[in-house]
């Protein structure tokens, strides 16, 4: 299978970049053919069964999760995954969207959801990133298709910038939508056949959905490219945030609060 030619033929770089900048999300339906999807599913299973070098397992209440460190994992062990997420077209799109000095696809995550529970809250990420995911199965609202709020990255990016400029830390960002905000947030469910790709700015409101029943499952591969220049997630030792987290004290509190919002890194709290 020639992954490069499929991407070359089916990805319009300029249109993708323009859509990402305006909407914060871009959906490319049925990007990969059946052979490519079958190959990705084989590599998906290999990661969980064999745990190749550079792969680690993580906690994921709705199912299971494996994280691939692209700096240490041998590309030859997962050639199709590498071909998709490290392609030249994807790099052009990423470089157009990310800030200078950003690392492209430093992590690739595979998740397999099998439990009937929310996959994630409606949230934006604690650290801003460009994420890309591939559906490995036909995916709709019944098996956890991702949903997003078009254009919401603009307001959330402005909130992030103001919060950090006042001395706030990413861990203190109130990034779960409040009950009072739900009516004004129009989430669109992104359904698509296996092989479809979603690229999005994680400052958009988004959610991982929920499996309809215990006969359903979701399989996705997603990559992450963090924007450069952001504060590290782990607080500096003896900093105010370090004291707050270690001793559960507040000195000083975060810069400002938004009533009704909570904080999370995006994983389901239920």
C-alpha positions in Angstrom: 0.0 0.0 0.0 1.3 3.5 -0.9 0.3 5.7 2.1 2.2 8.7 0.6 0.2 8.7 -2.6 -3.1 8.5 -0.7 -2.2 11.5 1.4 -0.9 13.4 -1.6 -4.1 12.7 -3.5 -6.6 13.4 -0.8 -5.3 16.2 1.4 -5.6 19.7 0.1 -3.0 21.5 2.2 -4.2 25.1 1.7 -7.9 24.2 2.3 -7.0 22.3 5.4 -4.9 25.1 6.9 -7.6 27.7 6.2 -10.3 25.5 7.8 -8.1 24.9 10.9 -7.5 28.6 11.3 -11.1 29.6 11.0 -12.9 26.6 12.6 -10.3 25.0 14.8 -11.2 21.6 13.3 -10.8 19.9 9.9 -12.4 16.6 9.0 -11.1 14.5 6.0 -13.5 11.7 5.4 -12.3 8.2 4.3 -8.7 9.5 3.9 -7.2 6.1 4.0 -8.3 3.0 2.0 -9.3 -0.4 3.4 -5.8 -1.8 3.1 -4.2 1.1 5.0 -6.8 0.8 7.7 -6.3 -2.9 8.0 -2.6 -2.3 8.4 -3.1 0.3 11.1 -5.3 -2.1 13.0 -2.6 -4.8 12.9 -0.1 -2.3 14.3 -2.7 -1.1 16.8 -3.0 -4.7 18.1 0.8 -5.2 18.0 1.3 -2.2 20.3 -1.0 -3.6 23.0 0.2 -7.2 22.6 4.0 -6.7 22.3 4.6 -3.3 23.8 7.5 -2.4 21.5 10.4 -0.2 22.6 9.3 3.4 23.1 5.7 2.4 24.0 4.2 2.8 27.5 0.8 1.9 28.9 -1.3 4.5 30.6 -4.4 4.7 32.8 -7.6 5.2 30.7 -10.8 4.4 32.6 -13.0 3.8 29.4 -10.6 1.2 28.1 -6.9 1.0 27.5 -4.3 3.4 26.2 -0.7 3.1 24.8 1.6 6.1 24.3 4.3 6.0 21.6 7.3 8.2 22.1 8.3 9.0 18.5 11.8 9.9 19.6 12.6 6.4 20.9 10.2 4.1 19.1 11.7 2.5 16.0 9.7 3.6 12.9 10.3 0.3 11.3 8.3 -1.5 14.0 5.2 0.6 13.1 5.7 1.6 9.5 2.2 2.5 8.5 1.5 4.6 11.7 4.8 6.4 11.0 4.0 7.0 7.4 0.6 8.6 8.2 1.7 10.8 11.1 5.2 11.7 9.8 4.2 12.4 6.2 5.5 15.5 4.4 2.0 16.9 3.9 1.1 16.6 7.5 4.4 18.3 8.4 3.5 21.3 6.1 0.1 21.6 7.8 1.6 21.4 11.3 4.3 23.9 10.6 1.7 26.4 9.3 -0.4 26.0 12.5 2.2 25.7 15.3 4.4 28.3 16.8 8.1 28.4 15.9 10.1 25.7 17.7 7.2 23.3 18.3 7.9 19.6 18.1 5.7 17.8 15.6 4.1 14.6 16.8 6.3 14.0 19.8 3.7 11.6 21.1 1.3 9.2 19.3 -1.5 7.7 21.4 -3.6 4.6 20.7 -6.8 4.2 22.7 -9.3 1.3 22.7 -12.6 2.2 24.5 -14.9 -0.7 25.5 -16.7 0.6 28.6 -20.1 2.5 28.7 -19.0 5.7 30.2 -18.1 9.3 29.0 -14.7 9.1 27.2 -14.0 12.7 28.2 -15.7 15.9 29.5 -16.5 18.8 27.2 -13.2 20.6 27.6 -10.2 22.2 26.0 -6.7 20.9 26.8 -4.6 22.3 29.6 -1.7 22.8 27.2 -2.5 24.0 23.6 -1.6 21.5 20.9 -2.5 20.4 17.4 -4.0 16.9 17.5 -4.8 14.5 14.7 -6.7 11.3 15.0 -7.6 8.5 12.7 -10.7 6.4 13.2 -9.8 2.7 12.9 -13.5 1.6 12.9 -16.6 3.2 11.4 -17.4 5.7 14.1 -20.5 7.7 15.0 -22.3 9.0 18.0 -23.0 5.4 19.1 -19.4 4.5 19.6 -17.8 7.7 20.8 -17.2 9.9 17.8 -15.5 13.1 18.8 -17.5 16.3 19.0 -16.4 19.9 18.7 -17.6 23.5 18.9 -16.7 25.3 15.7 -14.6 28.4 16.2 -14.4 28.1 20.0 -10.6 28.0 19.9 -10.5 31.8 19.4 -12.2 32.7 22.7 -10.5 29.9 24.6 -7.0 30.9 23.3 -7.7 34.5 24.4 -8.7 33.2 27.9 -5.5 31.1 28.1 -3.3 34.0 27.0 -4.8 36.4 29.6 -4.7 33.8 32.4 -1.1 32.9 31.8 -0.1 36.6 31.4 -1.4 37.2 35.0 0.8 34.5 36.4 -1.5 31.5 36.1 -0.3 28.0 35.5 -1.9 25.6 32.9 -2.9 23.2 35.7 -5.2 25.9 37.1 -6.9 26.7 33.8 -10.7 26.1 34.2 -11.0 24.1 31.0 -14.3 22.1 31.6 -17.4 23.8 30.3 -19.8 25.0 33.0 -23.6 24.1 33.1 -24.5 27.7 32.3 -22.3 27.6 29.2 -23.8 24.4 27.7 -26.7 26.1 25.9 -24.4 28.5 24.0 -21.9 25.7 22.9 -23.0 24.0 19.7 -21.2 20.7 19.6 -21.0 19.0 16.2 -20.5 15.2 16.2 -17.8 14.1 13.7 -19.0 10.7 12.3 -17.0 8.9 9.7 -16.0 5.6 8.2 -12.7 3.9 9.2 -9.8 5.7 7.8 -11.2 9.2 8.3 -8.9 11.8 9.8 -9.7 14.7 12.2 -7.2 17.5 12.8 -8.0 20.0 15.5 -6.7 22.8 17.7 -7.1 21.6 21.3 -8.2 25.1 22.4 -11.6 24.2 20.8 -14.3 22.9 23.1 -14.3 19.1 22.3 -15.5 15.9 23.8 -14.8 12.2 23.3 -18.4 11.1 23.4 -19.7 7.9 25.0 -20.3 4.3 23.9 -24.0 3.5 23.4 -23.8 0.0 24.9 -21.4 -2.7 25.8 -21.4 -4.2 22.3 -19.8 -1.1 21.0 -16.1 -0.2 20.8 -13.9 2.7 19.6 -10.4 2.4 18.2 -8.4 5.5 17.4 -4.8 6.6 16.9 -4.1 10.2 17.6 -1.0 12.3 17.6 -0.1 15.5 19.6 2.1 18.4 18.6 2.3 21.0 21.5 2.7 24.6 20.8 6.2 25.9 21.8 6.7 28.5 24.5 4.1 27.2 27.1 4.9 26.7 30.8 5.7 23.1 31.7 2.9 21.0 33.2 5.0 20.0 36.2 5.4 23.0 38.6 8.8 24.1 39.5 9.9 22.8 42.9 9.0 25.3 45.8 7.0 27.5 43.4 3.6 28.7 44.7 1.8 26.1 42.5 4.1 23.4 43.9 3.1 24.3 47.4 -0.5 24.4 46.5 -0.4 21.0 44.9 1.8 19.3 47.5 0.1 20.7 50.7 -3.3 21.6 49.3 -2.9 25.3 50.2 -3.5 28.4 48.2 -0.8 31.1 48.1 -1.7 32.9 46.0 -4.9 31.6 44.3 -5.1 31.5 40.5 -5.5 34.9 38.8 -9.3 34.7 38.3 -12.1 32.3 38.4 -15.0 31.6 36.0 -18.1 30.6 38.0 -19.2 27.0 37.4 -16.1 25.8 35.5 -13.9 23.0 36.7 -10.4 21.8 35.9 -9.1 18.7 34.3 -6.6 17.4 31.8 -9.4 16.1 29.7 -9.9 12.6 31.1 -13.3 11.4 32.2 -14.1 12.1 35.9 -17.0 9.7 36.0 
